[in-house]
Amino acid sequence: MTTNAPRPEVLRYTAFSTAPDGGNPAGVVLDATALDDRDMLAIAADLGYSESAFLAAPPAGLGGQEGRAYSIRYFSPRAEVPFCGHATVATAVALAERIGPGELVFATRAGTVPVEVTEEDGAVRATLTSVEPHLEEIAGADLAEALAALGWPEADLDPDFPPRIAFAGARHLVLAAATRARLADLAYDFARLETLMHRLDLTTVQLVWRASDTVFHVRDPFPVGGVVEDPATGAAAAAFGAYLRDLGLVPEESVLTLHQGEDLGRPGELTVTLRAGDPRVRVGGTGARIG
């Protein structure tokens, strides 16, 4: 962006809530054509949200309807990230308010992400479909370091949910708390966890507690983004859905509800849908403009 060029409009939307003070806020720039990496990082840092999204023209061959396909990039206050679910939902809601609900297609650094936007009873809802996910085991020494950084004894983990690194556009370490009280008590060593996450190329640590067969409460420390905790994490929700299915912890065909942000005073709800025969994971939620 040249020094005399006007700064593009920066919208503010929340994802996974119909209330502006719920869910996870994101900055949205619908035309970032004139911005370079430093400009986008500066805007994201100025906003201070966990991520902000920046749209530009689609690459050749992306597909999708004309005017409904875009390139999208995501920046935290510290760095670019390959994929961000809540900023995708926020962007889709912002576009739907301008061009109407329907199908959108985004080209992300992680791959192509389609989004379906609907409107029901005045609420706009966006559902993204992830790139193909995968799981990997975590080394014992790395797990021990993660638990030490969190201040969690290994005995506080739920033995039915083995620790894994899960990917559905970004990498997340999944750790399951044995109790809701353990999940609620989160006071971690920011620098220590950040160092481990950089070494393992993790975007967040997905901390979960199972409330019922299909309902989970989750939290996501995000020190690598310069944020203590992400209030609602769509990319991690997609990775967690793949984790649950691949380890046989839920049926192959499932609809799951994830509650996130309650411990931060920003409650949000994420719907994770698994379909038999399709390895991809769908993550949906409502959104609303802030201000």
Sequence and secondary structure as in RCSB ss.txt:
>XXXX:A:sequence
MTTNAPRPEVLRYTAFSTAPDGGNPAGVVLDATALDDRDMLAIAADLGYSESAFLAAPPAGLGGQEGRAYSIRYF
SPRAEVPFCGHATVATAVALAERIGPGELVFATRAGTVPVEVTEEDGAVRATLTSVEPHLEEIAGADLAEALAAL
GWPEADLDPDFPPRIAFAGARHLVLAAATRARLADLAYDFARLETLMHRLDLTTVQLVWRASDTVFHVRDPFPVG
GVVEDPATGAAAAAFGAYLRDLGLVPEESVLTLHQGEDLGRPGELTVTLRAGDPRVRVGGTGARIG
>XXXX:A:secstr
  TTS     EEEEES SSTTSSEEEEEES  TT  HHHHHHHHHHH SSEEEEEE   TT  S TTSEEEEEEE
 SSSEES  HHHHHHHHHHHHHHH SEEEEEEETTEEEEEEEEEETTEEEEEEE    EEE   HHHHHHHHHHH
T  GGGB TTS  EEEESSSEEEEEEBSSHHHHH     HHHHHHHHHHHT SEEEEEEESSSSEEEEEEEEGGG
TEEEES  HHHHHHHHHHHHHTTSS SSEEEEEEESGGGT  EEEEEEEETTEEEEEEEEEEEE  
